[in-house]
Amino acid sequence: MKSTYKKSIVLLSIGAFILAGSSCKKYLDIENPSTISQEVAFESTSYANTALIGVYNLLPGDNGLTKEGTIWSLSTDEFKTSGSYSAEDRRGISMYLASNANGELLGAFNQLYTGIERANICIKGINNSPIYTDGGANKATMGKFLGEAMTLRALFYFTLVRNWGSVVAQWEPSLDVKELDAPVTAGTVILDKLLADLKVAEDLVPWRSESGYGSTRWTKGAVKALRSRIALFRGGYMMDKESHTMVRSADYKKYYQIALDECKDIMAKRGEHNLNPVYENVFKSLHTSTRFDPTFELMFEVGAFGAGSRTDTKLGYYDGMRFNASSRFGGTGGGVTAIATYFYEFDQLGDCRRDVTIGSYEIDANSQKVMNTLNNMTDAKFRRSWTNIAGTTQTLAVNWPVLRFADVLLMFAEADNELNTGPSAAAQAALLEVRSRAFVGFESRIPPMPTDYAGFFDAIVKERLLEFGGEAVRKYDLIRWNIMAAKFAEVRIKLRQLMNGEGAYVNVPKYVYAKPAAYNVIPSQQEFNTLDTYGGSPSVTLFQPGLGVSGAPTGYTTKNWRASINEEYITGKSSGFATYFESNRGEVFPFHNDVRLYNTKIVQNYGY
């Protein structure tokens, strides 16, 4: 989707001038075509804004923040990467045994540090700018830019910390640092610094309605939401590099208090951000310049445009619903697939999120929809058919969602429950808001509201699974709660029950019989319910045993449903579910060999 900062990026020529004469350690090889000095860059609000856009420009692209969403955050109990294990590509990451030569761990790591370097230059330049320090008419504008730069730096560092644990921290431009090779700083220390920075930044940037910005630039509500997310991660379990164990600070509740307070502030300003009444429209808004988000639930997103590897994303192509190349929409790969049990975590009839989130069907060469097999369903929040881009291009200008108001509600509910050892009425109301949007028209099917601490926590764990599928939220939730190993073990038990038709899956059919049906690009629940499966609506046929034979009735094709699940899918060394995960190792990535070559003081993470 066209971003609000496209024009400035064009003027900036990717913001390279702000890198004049500097680099970020030895990770980078930066070209510097600029003839504009850093001092001049911050002597006017126009130049300063252009410099700031150079920082934003490190968010999209093949090595941008979507790398975390489409590769780094897989696998969990929602989605995994398709294909067979290789230690040196995305499948090694998905199965939790990436090698220290894995190329998917290098480019984005470098780009995050490039973003930090650019942010450091902006922060220094603005702080030293006479039009900021003199307190004149431009002070508020320059202060807003300073707050944005500090928040961008926080986002880059947060992404590094939650994927590597402890990383090298540098808070000044590289030209001001005498010794570039440095050991890592504890992730807890870095996050504490980010929380302090964001407290300053949120007072510098205005609310959305006062800023004139869309959701591709930071405003006060989004800064507060990011601070809340970081606080909950800091208050959770994190990898201690020295003992290589997951530990939690004794004073963890103070971080939950930060999250609670920030979310309260946002929730008190419903005119700035609120739940979109239609869940599907949140994600359709990412695909087009026509917004379907009148309540501004999307608080911050990465803008994508330009059909290039540096400014666009492959959302909708690599990560998204599968389209045959001969369809009228063009083809997509469907490289992110749903864990088979995820489909059955949703309510059978009422929860609209299932059919928005999971591509239970694909689009064939005749542009019709037809059922997938149970082991080959895709992420469906990103769809080529929601764009106006056909043909063979792999870049579809689809934005990446970073923060949503739904997360504010659920973070508030979680923090409240933790601090009060049980949910208050306000926490229950926040959870109910999210559930009620999901069950519009089926309110009687909303699950009972827990009143005790453990029950409410379990409800939050489940609700976040259903609400944020495919949005790079789940993995980091499981890490901070320190329940990743337990959840993976639970999924394997469920998968084996599903394979055998036992327990909760006793009525799930072994085979489904389907034929192509018209794909009308209508609301997802309606689209799903008009699939042509033998025996009636799929809302019925996927929840009853059916014929139980591999031969299809006349006119239908057999789709392996339970029959598509085997032991290789569950525990296999080639394509099993998180096969190589080990507690106190798999929660963080290895440092790529090149990173340690550039900085010899970095000690490799345990187990790699």
PyMOL commands that set and color helices and strands:
alter all, ss='L'
color gray80, all
select helices_A, chain A and resi 6-12+16-19+38-41+45-56+66-72+90-94+103-105+107-127+130-133+139-164+174-176+187-204+208-211+220-234+253-267+279-287+340-345+353-357+374-376+384-386+405-420+425-438+443-445+453-467+474-481+484-500+503-505+524-529+538-541+562-564+567-571+593-598
alter helices_A, ss='H'
color red, helices_A
select strands_A, chain A and resi 79-81+238-240+245-247+298-302+336-338+358-359+361-363+368-371+378-379+400-404+511-515+517-518+532-533+557-560
alter strands_A, ss='S'
color yellow, strands_A
deselect
rebuild
show_as cartoon
